[in-house]
Amino acid sequence: MSNDNQGGTTTLKLVLAWGFVGIPLVWGVLQTLSNAMKLFQ
């Protein structure tokens, strides 16, 4: 009576969720660093 899928998230959903949040986050950090470097040149 073992049920492996007990309403948990799948690996694909987890990767998509992290990508949905992580990609814009990394983009924003890179843009911030790029603009900050302009102040020190």
Protein Blocks (a to p, Z undefined) as FASTA:
>chain_A
ZZfbgoiacfklmmmmmmmmmmmmmmmmmmmmmmmmmmmZZ
